[in-house]
Amino acid sequence: MLKQYKTITEVSGPLVIVEGIKDVKYEEMVEVELQDGSRRRGRVLEISDKKAVVQMFEDSQGLEVKNSKATFLGKTMEIGVSKDMLGRVFDGGGKAKDSLPEIIAEKKLNINGAPLNPYSRDFPNDFIQTGISTIDGLNTLVRGQKLPIFSGSGLPHSEFVAQIARQAKVVKPDGMEEGNFAVVFAAMGITFEESEFFINQFRETGAIERAVMYINLADDPVVERITLPRIALTTAEFLAYEKGMHVLVILTDLTNYCEALREVSAARKEIPGRRGYPGYLYTDLSTIYERAGRIKGKPGSITQIPVLTMPEDDKTHPIPDLTGYITEGQLMLSRDLHRRGIYPPADVLPSLSRLAQKVMSKKTREDHSGIFNQLYAAYARGKEVKELAVILGEASLSDTDKSYMLFADRFEDQFIRQSPDDDRGINETLDLGWKLLSVLPKSELKRLKPEHIEKYWPKK
């Protein structure tokens, strides 16, 4: 029996207050009927003293307190899922956006997901090849990992994640590609131009055939941004754990998601935390990030790449700061490299993949771990030498220092720089690393095993 109330007492931004309620549950779906007969959806956000705070998914403009009715539907928000969703584009509410018929759902799932027993989690230990050297060679992505991209306003993170989505594949130790790979792409609060860019990129390259796209535009309801990551992850969980697929979930831009949380929190008159964000921001983000992983006994997996733009390029801002605590590393984009026309402008030194050592040289070529350590150390030394040359002049540098400076320049120009349609295999990336290291004296290669130097050192 559905419960209907005419006791709406207040409308505040995206929130509606309904009083005199009975037996209403947290997260329950609500349908608000306006005087003209139109209906708008919402969900219960808070319950106290026979009063419910309802968060509207659509605009609350035109909603009159006296003449509107709220019907509590007795169920949480669900989304219909099917394997037929692959190749389709949906809006932030899960409705078809590509002028094709609505899908016939195989089942309906709660968007908040089912709690996962930590004991049933399997450790991520398979290599995902993105075709981008700075990720594959140095900050390796592991199947089941959550690896965010920390970007800044104006940096080409859209092109970067589109390239990852097109090129990503699970590669076995023998170099063969594993099938059953899918991408769930969720964009929150983006512009129409960005939306068209992503959709066209996926369609032109054929990547759309293995992708499910969710698009929430900047002029769409703010509250839609809060549910969109959960809708995308519910779709991913269905494909991964029930259809046995390896799913890469790309969420862009998490900053817009957090801004939406802050807006709703302000409307609820909650006591703000750091920089006005709600005090539960850490907990809320963890309910998204922790839905990545693998489950024992199931072949599928969910790997996450959330993208967030750091306000004022500040990595101590609450959003990147809290994200760094929950996730297993980060990929930083550099404004300095972008100014110099280097794409992708991946800032190698502060970037990190905490699970990389689980696959380096174990699921990839034997020299991978040594190459990573040597390239990282040599690039760090080269950067130091370049700073020293600015102060003391190049004349004061030794021949070894000059070789490190030459290495740093070539590393940025050949290893980091990569065209958007260049899909490098992991062996190609490692061979390029050896080629770049050949500008250094052999005596400087202290992080590489002698047998690997003998086997892979480029023959002049």
Buried (B, 14 or more C-beta within 10 A) or exposed (E): EEBEBEBBEEBEBBBBBBEEBEEBEEBBBBBBBBEEEEEBBBBBBBBEEEBBBBBBBBEBEEBEEEEBBBBBBEEBBBBBBBBBBBBBBBBBBBEBBBEEEEBEBBEEBBBBBEEBEEEEBEEBBBBBBBBBBBBBBBBBBBBBBBBBBBBBEEBBBBBBBBBBBBBBBBBEEEEEEBEBBBBBBBBBBBEEEBBEBBBEBBBEBEBBEBBBBBBBBBEBBBBBBBBBBBBBBBBBBBBBBBBEBBBBBBBBBBBBBBBBBBBBBBBBEBEEBBEEBBEBBBEBBBBBBBBBBBBEEEBBBBBBBBBBBBBEBEBEBBBBBBBBEBBBBBBBBBBEBBEEEBBBBBBBEEBBBBBBBBBBBBBBBBBBBBBBBBBBBBBBBBBBBBEBBEEEEEEEBEEBBBBBBBBBEBBBEBBBBBEBEEBBEBBBBBBBBBBBBBBBEEEBBEBBEEEBBEEBBEEE
